[in-house]
Amino acid sequence: MITRKLETALAVLNGAIGDYLVKAENPLATDMTLAHRGVTYRPTRDELAKVHPAPTAKVAIFVHGLMCSESIWERADGTCIGTDLARDLGFTPLYVRYNTGRPIADNGAAFASLVSDLVASWPVPVEEIMLVGYSMGGLVVRSACHVAATAVTAHAADGADGAWLSLVKRAFYVGSPHLGAPAERLGRALVGLLRSVPDPYVQLAVDLGELRSDGLKDLGDADLRHEDRARRTGSWSLRDERHPVPLLPSIQHFLAAGTLSEDPLLARLFGDSIVPLPSATDGACTSSETMALPPSHVKIFPRVAHIDLARHPGVYESLRDFCMEIPS
């Protein structure tokens, strides 16, 4: 078991240059795995039975965000949303650890494959899967669902990777930038502007700026597919006001967002300090013209910063009420 400080350092390193670590076949690159109490394990029958001696037919899979590990869900007393779900609703919580510097599309495909292996190897028949994504993790969840839906629709040879999607009844997104991250778009626009400055030191700064990982760059427009990434521009503005990969109608979705300020304008502009409110709420999609999410499926937490959302007790209460509102 590695120490928490080393775990955090590796998570930050992977988030910053994880794509390069993969290309260089560097052993510091984090694989897409499950993790329990700081130890990673594979979704094989033997390892699952060892880590989860009392599995239930309902599983909740937690996916962390950029430069994080599964420890982002933990509270100071050692509890977390997962332990609360196990206690109150009988879900077995599973935590994913992955390289957040890789393209979101690659992580989505890897997550889809991991869930497929998990369902095949789970010690008891799986009756329900709930997906819970924090920040970038919510985009990885969306990407994986798109991969699975595409495999099922196309009846591809590897379509088994999509069979698990029929077990997903609910998806819960915590502070996820569904409409992208303005800070990343500002960064790429600045890099584009500085490229025109004929100064070697400025160009060095530009080169250093371009070293940020594919995962970081994908956050600008919330790119979930490689074809979306290919359309990336150097503009500050969002490329698509309505996301080209919509939330799947076969799943009940819940969006949780934080705001630093209770002032409506400040909340809209700055959100939880990282993700603006319109992005975290997918454009506040509560009308038939967008996603037709019921207002009760979009919860805003005033004076809760981005880093605190994953472990906030109010977020769990909303998740619990969401599960009770929509029975299995």
Number of C-alpha atoms within 10 A of each C-alpha: 8 9 9 12 9 10 17 18 15 20 26 19 21 27 26 23 21 30 22 18 20 18 9 10 10 11 9 14 25 21 16 19 18 23 19 16 10 16 11 15 17 15 19 16 15 13 13 18 16 11 13 16 9 10 19 19 15 20 25 22 20 24 29 26 27 21 23 27 25 23 21 19 23 16 15 7 6 9 12 20 23 23 16 17 20 16 11 10 13 16 22 20 22 17 21 22 25 29 32 34 30 27 24 31 25 17 25 25 20 21 25 25 20 20 20 19 18 19 21 17 18 21 19 14 13 18 15 19 24 20 22 24 24 28 27 29 29 27 28 31 28 25 27 29 25 24 24 27 20 15 18 20 10 11 12 12 9 13 16 17 25 24 17 23 23 15 16 18 19 21 23 24 29 26 34 32 29 30 26 30 23 22 15 17 23 16 18 21 16 16 20 16 12 15 15 10 12 9 10 9 10 15 16 12 13 19 13 11 14 15 12 17 22 21 28 23 24 27 26 28 26 30 28 28 21 13 10 16 19 9 9 15 16 16 15 17 15 18 19 11 13 15 19 12 15 13 19 14 10 11 16 18 20 23 26 24 29 30 28 18 19 13 10 11 11 15 21 17 15 18 30 27 17 21 29 28 29 20 22 29 27 23 17 17 19 17 11 9 7 14 18 12 19 13 13 12 18 20 18 17 19 16 15 19 21 21 18 17 24 28 19 18 15 15 22 18 14 19 24 16 11 18 18 11 10 10 7 11
